[in-house]
Amino acid sequence: MVQFTSPQNRALNSFDAGERPSSAGLRPVLHRVTPMDYERIYERYQELQRYVGWTDEDAARVASVAGLAEPFFLPLVEDFYEEIERHPAARQVIKSPEQLARLKATLVNWLRELFSGRYDREYVTRRWRVGWRHVEIGLDQVFTNVALSRLRRGLMRILAENWNRDIPFLLEVRQSLNSLIDLDLAIIEDAYQTEHLERQARSARLATIGQVAGGIAHELRNPLNTLKTSAYFLRHVKSASPEKVGEHLERIERQVAIADRVITTLTEFARQPLPTLSPAPLVECVQEALGVNPAPGNIRVHVDCPADLPRVMVDRAQLSIVLANLIRNAYDAMPEGGELKITGSAADAAVELIVADTGIGIPPENILRIMDPLFSTKTRGIGLGLAITRAILDKHGATVRVRSEPGQGTTFTVSFVRAPQ
């Protein structure tokens, strides 16, 4: 596992790529980097080289002026840190003369590598870690840009003031050196963005965990409260009638079923195994789902699936989850009663199933979000039912379309893959 030294030892010198961290003050990295990651980084660097037209001749030109530039590296580094001295926010991270001397030596080494003419995997990895450390210490990316800009200007000035060869070759060297510094900046920026996106993803994961936890708490609190009151009644009430005892036992059983459904939903969402597909009669699957999820008394259900409807390729256990979610959503959308119509039809190489209700409908601003995990317009529910539905259908090679009009109802159209004849 790669680790970094503390921010106090790294904040000043963005180019501290060659020095290995000591065992003191280590911090865990934000992102675990594997050998495969470094291979990807190098391949990306080579792609960027091709993009700017970098050649072996460019590398040779830069290396050919290393002897001219190297005597001026230390003065250039001194200028770099003298400028830092003029900025209190930057100067305050330098804790000792020894630390300053170490940072200067590391920057000199960075400049030597720049003129080495060897830009292999090791070189690219060290450059990438420069950007990586920027993120670890919390420095804004713009500081990398301006630091490189100051060093670039200094190097160009050194070449111009000490050049003793023909001017056309100087222009070629300047162009090659500028391309090399631009490549350094690009790979550092790539590292910075990689870690920045990792932070964003981790924040999003934490936010999701918070949402899920809140949804679970909300969903389970009511059943648990009911269980608690019924248990209290059964434990403390003297000579309760058999009818009253039966009523509370029924309440307990009903609330346990609700809690179990919440846990089952979360488990289904977490697992989402690959389906085992086999031909199945769609009308049978619909009837089974309706049998497990009977309609409330104020809702009429009409099924129109022809007996000769072609079979579909599905995992029947997973399809039952899909149908149950669509049917229960339709019931929930019709609290005052209405009609649920389920229609099956053959269409080219697919079989379509239409689940339509006459309920309250979905507002236009929500229609694109209803299948997102954790999105729900209900006062109850953690917003995973339709997300599970879409995930299962995706793995079946099936598609789902939604059409809705507030106050008129909602229609889900699912297109299944037709089974071979």
N, C-alpha and C positions, 0 to 999 in steps of 0.2 A: 504494500500500500504506500503510495507516494505521500509525503508530508512536506509541510512548509515550515520555515522559521516564522517567528512572530512578526506582526506588522511593523513593530518598531525597527526591526532589522531589515525590512524590505521596502518600506513605504517610499524612500527617497529614490532608490536606484531601480528604475524600471528595467534596466538592462542587466540585472544581476542573474545571469542565466547559467554561469559556469560553476559558481560556488555551491557546494553541497551543504545542506543544513546540518547543524550540529544536533545533538540529542536534547539540547535544552530548548524550552519554549516551543515545542512542536505543536502544530495544530492540524486536525484532520482536513483533508482537501474537500472541496465542494463536489468534485466529480471524480469518480474512479477512472483512471486512464489505463487501458490495457495495451499490450503490444499491438493488437489489431487496430486500436485507435491511432497509435503512432504510425502504423502503416497507412491508414487512411489519410492522416495529416500529410505524410510525405507525398502520397499520390496527389493530394489536392495542391500541394506546393508545385509539383511538376506540371500540373494542369495550368496553374497560374503562370509558370514560366513560359509555357507554350503560348499562353494568351498574350503576353507582352512581347513575345518573340525573342526570349532569352536564349543565347547560344553559348557554346564552349568558348567562342571568341570573346564574348562579353566577360566571362569568368577570367579568361587570360588577361584581358585588358585591365580589369580591376586589380588582379594579382601583380601585374607588371609595375604598378605604382605604389605597392606596399612599402618599398624601401624609401620612397620619397615622403610618404605620409607619416610613417611610424614615428620619426623623431618629434612630430608635433602632437602626438596623441595625448601626452601628459598635459601640455599647455591647454589643449582643447578640453580635457576633463576638468582642469582647474577652472577654466572659464565657465563650464557647465555648473560647477558647484558654487562658484562665486555668484552666479545668477540666483541660485537657490537661496543663498544667504540674504538676498534682497527681498525674500518673500517669507515673512514670519510663519505662515501656515505650513510651509514646507520645511523651514529650518528647524522647527520644534521637534521633528522626529529624530534628529541626530542627537544621540545621547552622549557620545564620547568622541575624542580625537581618534581613538583606535577604530571605532566604527566607521568614521569618515574615511580614514586611510584605506580600510578594507573595501568600501564602496568604490573609491576611486580606482583601486587596482582592478576590481571586477569590470568596471567600465572600459578601462584600457584593454583588457583581455577581449571584451566584446568587440572593440574596434579592430583588434588584430584579426579576429575571426572573420570580420566583414571583408577584409582584404586578403583572406587566405586563398581564395580561388577554389576552395573545396566546399561545396554546398550540398552535402550528402544528408542521409537520414539523421545523423547525430546533430548536424548543424541545425536542421529544421526543427528537430525536437527541442533543442535548447531555445530556439527563437519562440516556439509555440508556448513554452513554459513561461516566457516573459509575460505574454498576455494573460496566461493563467494566473500568475501571481498578482497582476493588476486587480483581477476580480477578487482574489482571496483577501487582499488587504483593503478592498473597497474603494480603490481609486477610480475616478471617472475616466472613461476612455479618451477623452480629449487630451488628457495629460500625456498620453503616449504620442499622440499626433504632434503636439507642440515640442515635446522633448526631441523627437526625431527630426523635426524641422530645424531646431537650433543646431543639432549635430550636423545635419546635412549642409546648412549654410557655412558652418565652420570648416567642413571638409572641402567644400567648393572653393572657399577662400584660400585654404592651404594650397590646393592644386594651382590656382590662378597665380598666387604670389611666388611660387617656387618652381614653376614650369620652365624647363630648359630644352624642350623638344618642339616639334612642329605643332602648330595650332590645330590643324585638322584632327590630329590624333588626340589632342586634349579634349576636343569636342566629343569625340567618340568615347573617351574614358568617362567624361562627365555623364554622357547618356547612359552608359552601362552602369555606372555607380548609382545614378538616380533610379534606374530600373531595379537594381538590387535592393536599395533602401525601400522602394515602394513594395517589393515582394516581402521584405521583412515586416513592413507595416501591415500588409494584407494578412500574413499568417498570424501575427500577433492579434489582429482584429478578429480573425476566425476563432482563435482561442477565447478571446474575450466574449464573443457572441455565444460560443458553445456553453461557457460557464454561466453567462447571463440567462440563457434559455433554460439551463438546468435549474437555476434558482427560481425562475418563474414557474417551471413545472412542479418543483417541490412545494412552492407556495400554493399552487393550484391543488396539488394532492392534499395538502393540509386543510385547505378550505373545503375540499370535497369530503374529507373525513369528518370535519365539523358539521357539514350539512347532513351527512348520513347519520352521525350520532344524534343530531337534533331531531331528524326524522324518526329514528328508532325510538328515542325517548318519548316523542309525541305519540307515536303509534302504540307503544306498550304501556304508557302511563294509565290510560283509561281502563284497559282490561285489568291491570294490576290493582287499581283502586277498587274496581268492582269485586275482584277476587278477595281483596282485603275485607270489604264490608260484609260480603257473604260469609266468609270464614268467621268473622267476629260474631255475626248473628248465630251461626250454627254452634259456636263454642259457648256463648253466654246466655242465649235465650232459653229459659226453662219451659219445658212442656210445649214446645212448638208443634203445631199441627203437622201431620204428614204432608198435607198439601203445601204448607209453607216451606218445609224442608225440601220437598221436591222442586219447588220453585227456585230456591237458592242453589241447589245442586245443578239445575238446568242452566242457571245464570253462570255458574262456574264453568260448566262444560262449554258454553257458548263463548265465553271470554278466553278460555284456553285455546279454542279453535281460532279465534281472531289473532291471538299472539303467535300461534303456530304459523298462520298464514304470513305474517310479517317476516318471521324468521325464514320461512320457505322461500319467500320472494327474494330476500337478500342472498340466500344460498344459491338460488337459480341464477341470479345475476353474477355472482362471483364465479360459479363453475362454468356455465355456458359450454358444455362439452361439444365436440364435433358430433353431428347427427349421424345415426345409422339409417340410411335411406332404404326404403323398400316401397313397392306399390301399395297404395291404400285407397279405399273408396271414400271420397270426401264427405258424402252424405252421412255415412256411418260415424265419421269423426265428429261431425257437427251434432248429430243426435246424442252421442256420448257426452259431449261438452255441455249441451243443454240439460242433460240428465243430472250432471254433477252441479250445474249452476242454474237451478230452476228460477223462472221469472217471478218477481213479486206479483201479487194479485191484481195490481192496477196496470200491468203491462201485458199486451198481447204479443205473441210470438208467431211469426209466419215463416215457414221454411219452404223454399222452392228450389230444390236440387233434383234434376231429372235422374231417374234410376239408371239411365245409360250414360251418365256423365263419366268421361274417362277418368281412370285412376290417376293419382298424383304420387310423385316421389317425395316421401316425407318420413321423418322419424315420428311415429304416432305419439310417443310420450311427450316429445317437445311440441308437436302440433297441438296437443291438448292444452298446453300452457298458453300458446298463442290464442287459440279460440276462447279459452276462459278469460283472458285479459280483454279481448275485444267485446265479448258478451257482457262482462261485468261493467266495463266502461259505458256500454250502451244503457245498462240498467241505471247506473249512477247519473247519467245525463237526463233521465226522465223521472225525477222525484215525484212529479205530479201524475205520472202515468203516461202511456203512449204505446207506440208499436215498434217492435224490433222485427225487421225483415232480413232474412238471410237467403241469398240467391246464388246459385252456382251455374256456371255456363262454360262451354268450351270456346277457346279463342286461339286459333292458329296452333302453335306448339305448346300453348299454356292452357291452364284451367283457372278460371277466375272465380273468386268467392267474394261476394259483396255483403257487407254487414252494415245495415243502415238503420238509424234510429230517428225518432221524431222529437228528440230532446232539445235541450237549451242551446246546442251548437257551441262552436269555438270562436272566440274573437279573432279577427284577421291577424292581429299582432302576435297571437300565440300559435298560429297554425304551423309555423316552421319549427317551433320549439317543443311541441308536445311529445316528441320521441327522444328528447335529450334526457340523459340520466338526471334524476333529482328535480326535474321540472314538473310541477303539479299545480293545477288551479283548484284542487279540492282542499277542503279544510282538513280532511283526513287523507293519508296516503303519503308515501315518501317519493313518489314520482319515478318508480322503476318499472312499472308494468309495461308501458309502451316501449321503453328502452329495451327491455328483455324481448319483447315481441319483435322489434326490428332486428336485434342481434340474431335471434333464432332464424328469422326469415332470410337474413343475409347468408347465413351458413347453409341454408337450403337452396340457394340460388333463386329465391323467390323475391318479389318486390311488393311494396305496399304503397298505395296512394291514399291521400286524405282529401276529402272535399267537405266543407262545412259552411253553414250559414246561421249566424246567431238567431235564435228563436225558431229555426226551422228544422234543425237536426244535423247529424254528421254521418258521412258515408266513408267506410274504409273498404278499399278494393285491393284484394291480395291476389297476385298472379303466381300460381304454382307451376313447377315444371311437370309436364305431362309424363306419365310413366310409359315406357315402351310397350307397344301392343304385343 
